[in-house]
Amino acid sequence: MKKKKKRTRPIRIRQSEAAGMIPGSIVHIGQKKVDQATMELFDYSAEDVKWYQTLDLEECVSKLNDKQTVTWLNVNGIHDISLLQGIGNQFNLHSLTLEDIANTSQRPKIEMHDNYMFFTLKMLEFDREQKEVVSEQVSFVLSDSVLISFQEKEGDVFTSVRERIMEAKGRVRTKNSDYLLYALVDVIIDHYFFIIEAIGDQLEYLEEGVLDDPSPETLEEIQRLKKELRDIRKAVFPLREGINSILRGESRYINQNIFKYYRDLYDHTISVIETVETHKEQLSSVKDLYLSSLSNKMNNIMKVLTIMASIFIPLTFVSGIYGMNFANIPELNWEHGYLYFWGLIITLTILMILLFKKQKWL
């Protein structure tokens, strides 16, 4: 197993650096992942769809006049505080909401406000090259016919939803913004399954490696997977409670007619949580197996060394006798004494080996 090269950590602003600020102060907490923030806008109905890319805020506002359509505004790059403030002013978003959007260490949650619902969660992807889980915070602001999504960078898991909107596949073009929110969150949760399946494959490979040849790299891999499962658990557990609050009817922006879809989200979330717990137990078993294999390996080494030492004990005894500095040792004057000595040594060695085999120590 090859050791991964150490990578330099990107510069990121930590939560502690914002300590003591006035509540509602918009400060970007986390890593700046794009140089410049960009926006795209979908405006659609059952009959038509318009897709605008690389817009500025004024252009976006000019596209929001038609209340008969559903509008999805996607913002890539939450480090641009002036852009967040402009969007907040346009859509009357609370300063605490904007603060949460800019804080990438935010816990997944759902908050109900007078004129919108705020939903933030983690979008996870699996980097197959580095074999690690990459996390990105995604926040949604849902109102009657507008959905705004905030991402840290360009590139996401929403490609299939965009295609469904553009090609009028499925129900998304015939439903309101609350269904669009469901579709986007559903894709995010579906990718959780891809990640835990990839981790499951690594666990199986790791288990085989532990049985064949336990090594320090194996322990490093166990610790890495343990961290990734912990991160997935932190992303999914609060999400369950948030979706459950929707099902309790706490948001007027989610129509009860589509509750069945959100119940499906809840079921998927529970399934992810159960699989994560199963993988955690499996990882603990792999770690125990690693320690047992390492102990057995050490025991085998000690057994071989002990047997070798046991074989040499009588040989050392014999050679010690004939190595004593006494003039009157009868065998020293024998013509073939040297050959007799080696014959005795070889005979003792063979007898010891046969005895160990009989006792099944070898």
C-alpha positions, 0 to 999 in steps of 0.5 A: 500500500503506497503512502499518500503524499502530504499536501499543503493545507489551503489557507482558511479562516477559522471560526475563532477569528470571528469571535467577539463580533456583533451577531449577524456580522457576515464573515466568510469562515472557511476556505476561499475556493473560487477567485470570483463568485458567479451566478446562474439562473433558471426560470421555468414553467411547464411550457418553457425554460430559460437558463442564464449563466454568468450573471451579475446581481442586477441582471438576476433581479431583472429576471425575477418579475414573472411570478408565474414561473419558478426561479432557481438562482444558484450562487457559486462562491460565498466568500463575496460578502458584498454579493451576499449582502446584495442578495440579502437586501433584494430578497429580505434575508435576515443578517443571521441567515447571511452569517450562516451562509458565509460560515462553512463550518455550519451544522446542517439545519433548517430554520423557518422565517416569516418570508422564507425557509433556510436550509443548509447541509453538506454536499459530499463527493468522493475523490477517487484519486486521493481516496478521500471525502470532499465536503462542501457546504450548500445552503438553500433559501426557499420562498413561494416561487424562488429557490436560491442555492449558495455553494462554495465553488463551481461544480456540483452534483446537480447536473441531473437536475439541470438536465431534467429542467432543460429537457422537461424530464420527470415532474420538476417542470410541473411542480413548484420551488418546494419540489425543486428543493426536494430534487436537489437535496435528493441528489445530494443524499444519493451521493452519500450512498455513492460515498459509503459504498466506496468506503465499503469497498475500501473496508473489504480491501482493507480486511483482506490486507489485514489478513494477508499482511498487517502493516503500519500503512494499514493502521493509517488507512483505518484511521483515515476511514474512521475520520471520513465516517465521522465526517459523514455522520456529522453531515447526516445526523442533523439532516434527519432532524431537519427533514423531520421538522418539515414533515411535522408541517413546520414550514408553510413553504413546503406543500403537503402534497409533496410530503411523500417525497420528503418522507422518501428523503427521510427514509434515505437519510435513515438508511445512510445513518444505518449504513454508516453505523454498520461501517463503523462497527465493521471498521472496529472489527477490522481494527481488532483484526489488525491488532490480532493479526499483528499479535499473531505475527509477533507470536509466530516470530517469538515461537520461531526464535524460542524453538531455535533457542531451545534447539541450541540449548543442548548443543551449547551444553555439549560444546560447553563441556568439551570446551572446558580447560581440563587436561583429563577429558577422555574423549579429547584423546579419541582418534575420531572424537571430533566426528563423534562430537558432530554426530552427537550435535546433529543427532540432538538437533534432529531429535529436538526437531522431531519432538517439536513436530510431534508436539505440533510446535512446528 
